[in-house]
Amino acid sequence: QVQLVESGGGLVQTGGSLRLSCAASGSISGTLRLGWYRQAPGKERELVAIISSGGGFINYADSVKGRFTISRDNAKNTVDLQMNSLKPEDTGLYYCWRRIIGAGEYWGQGTQVTVSS
């Protein structure tokens, strides 16, 4: 079994920063990619940022490019999302995600990010 636990969400004013962290445990060898998705009320879940296990591939949603930075620490089994210059439209439930070869995809329970105007 694989467990993903997010932390770091909260309430912040426009222009502020938050850092999300996701800790993984269980059978995570064979991890191919890690990332963060988010879902705003009434909207579909969308990709925010994704990184390969080796770090050689990184991709961001256009809406967060230049403001968010994804990073991973394979020794600690964590993936972080540094979010700067936050906007009200960044509000949503942020989910940690991991794709493991031969096992499929796994999701965390989500952490709420609220940006006030």
C-alpha positions, 0 to 999 in steps of 0.5 A: 500500500501507498500513503500520501499525506499532504501538509502546509495548506492554509489561508493567505492574502493575495501576494502571499506564499505557502509551501505544501509538502507531501510525504509518501510511505509504503511500496513507492519504489518504482515511482515514475512521476510525482506532482500536485493537482488542485480542484476549485469549487465547481471545477474539475481537478487540474494539473498544477505541477509535475516532476519526474523521479529523477528530476529531469522532467518538470512541467507546470500549468500555464497559470502558475508558471513563474510563481510556483516551484515543485521539488522532490527529495527521494531520500525523504520520499517527499515532494514539495510545492513552493507557491509565491505571489498567490492569487484568489484563483489559486484557491482550492483543494491541493492533492499530492499525486504519484505514479508508480510503475506496475502499480498505478496512480495514488492520491493524497487526501488533499490540503486546502489553500485559500487566498483572500483578496 
